[in-house]
Amino acid sequence: SQQGEEDPQALSIQEGENATMNCSYKTSINNLQWYRQNSGRGLVHLILIRSNEREKHSGRLRVTLDTSKKSSSLLITASRAADTASYFCATDESAGGTSYGKLTFGQGTILTVHP
Amino acid sequence: GAGVSQSPSNKVTEKGKDVELRCDPISGHTALYWYRQSLGQGLEFLIYFQGNSAPDKSGLPSDRFSAERTGGSVSTLTIQRTQQEDSAVYLCASSLSTEKLFFGSGTQLSVL
């Protein structure tokens, strides 16, 4: 299976509810990032968490990282219909602390927020 | 420009034809990436340019695929003798580091 596997593949919630997406990876990383994609086109960077960090917040986003389990989660609180999109995790893989220089993306979670 | 620009936005071609996809990165960004995304799938890494270093071509699926980056700026991804399985959205991104990539809107390639 691939680096950066995400679950669930699809998530459907009502406005105001929280949405949690998970990402697992296999190798050592320098950082893990989350991106959002609307309408199957360009991705937009949301948040980055470094390998020595455990939790990070940005507005309604909260990301956690557990390097011992090689997993991360993205929480979107108080969701809105406008949050409807695909969400991808991406890992900056490294060896001995040196980045390979490219990001490896997961398969993504499709989030639908119903008004 | 203000963002990463890709052209064309859509390309329809016949099986066996060659296609060229163009990417104009954000000015000053030293790194440029090409990814491919099939319908409903994640992003598949194709190739990565960093400054004047030799590109990382480890993701190119076959020798029909090639890419170049001229003058450290514009990049062209070329697919020769296109096949139906090449149909996908081809995404370009640029960055100053691996900590934040800026993506273009992609080229939707359809091979008939």
Contacts between the chains, C-beta under 8 A, distances in Angstrom:
chain1	res1	chain2	res2	distance
A	2	B	42	7.4
A	4	B	42	7.4
A	30	B	98	7.2
A	31	B	98	7.5
A	31	B	99	6.4
A	33	B	99	7.5
A	33	B	100	7.4
A	35	B	101	7.9
A	40	B	37	7.4
A	40	B	39	7.8
A	40	B	89	6.4
A	40	B	106	8.0
A	41	B	89	7.0
A	41	B	91	8.0
A	41	B	105	4.7
A	41	B	106	5.0
A	42	B	4	7.7
A	42	B	91	6.8
A	42	B	103	4.0
A	42	B	104	5.7
A	42	B	105	4.6
A	42	B	106	6.1
A	43	B	43	7.7
A	43	B	91	7.3
A	43	B	93	7.7
A	43	B	101	7.5
A	43	B	103	4.6
A	44	B	103	7.3
A	45	B	100	4.8
A	45	B	101	6.5
A	45	B	102	7.5
A	48	B	99	5.6
A	48	B	100	6.8
A	88	B	42	6.5
A	88	B	43	7.0
A	90	B	101	7.9
A	92	B	98	4.6
A	92	B	99	7.5
A	99	B	98	5.6
A	100	B	56	7.7
A	101	B	31	7.3
A	101	B	48	6.1
A	101	B	50	5.7
A	101	B	56	6.7
A	101	B	98	6.2
A	102	B	33	6.4
A	102	B	45	5.9
A	102	B	48	4.5
A	102	B	56	6.3
A	102	B	98	7.0
A	103	B	33	7.6
A	103	B	45	7.8
A	103	B	98	6.2
A	103	B	101	6.3
A	104	B	45	6.5
A	105	B	35	7.2
A	105	B	42	5.1
A	105	B	43	3.9
A	105	B	45	7.7
A	106	B	42	5.6
A	107	B	41	6.5
A	107	B	42	4.0
A	108	B	41	8.0
A	108	B	42	5.4
